[in-house]
Amino acid sequence: MKFPDKWWTSPAESEAGKTVIITGRDGLEKVQASGKYIYRLDVSWDYEPEASGMPSDADARIMEEATDALLKVFDKNTAAVMTGIYTGDGRRDWIFYCLNLKVFSSSFNNALADLPAMPLEISATEDPEWEEYSEMRANTYIDPDGE
């Protein structure tokens, strides 16, 4: 199953009233409907924010390198799909849905092996109905095609 490479980006607000930039992946209806991707993984990086709540240029550069590396690995092996990226108020979250936690862990570590160590925390939960994704989409969706 090939994952679509269509994304939308929308500003949102954290509980503290700071701007958070939400980037969501579009076109995942078939992946979601397959019922196979039942585990949600939240990969979080708490960073020292700039006054805006956004990461420093140096942290942002590493975050983008990590995003690119993770997309490259998981778009190839399809063990997991990145569905969202949240950045702001001192935190970056990458959201994944996966088939198998062991395969995710191995692929994740391989994807980031050549990058500097990052202070990441990973939590996993069962979310077979994709509640997190559905809520994020309902609250932030902007058609990437402008329709």
C-alpha positions, 0 to 999 in steps of 0.5 A: 500500500503506497501512502499519499504524499498530500499534506495540509498545514493549519495554525491552531492554539495550544492550551497555553494560548500559543500558536501550534502549526499542525501539518496533517496527511491527506488521503488516508481513507484506504489506510484507515479503512484497512483496519490494520494500523491500530497502534498510534505512536506519539513521538515527542520532542520538548525543546527550548522555544523561541519567544514565538514558541517555535524551535530555534533554527538549529532545532528546526533543521534537525526536526526537518531532517528527522521528518524527511528520514522517517518519511523515507523509511516508512513510505518504503516499508509501510509498517507505519504511516506518519499522519501528523506533525505538530510544532509549537509551544515548546514541543514537536510531535510526530504522530504515526499509526502502525501495524506492529510495534516491534517493526516500528521500533526497528525501522524508527531507529534505523531511520534516525541512526545517522542523525544527532541524538534527539531528546525524544519520548515515544508513547504508544496506544491502541487507536483502531478507530483513528480517533486522534487523526479524525479529531485533528482532521476535523479541527484543522483540515484545509484542502491541499488542492484548494478545493 
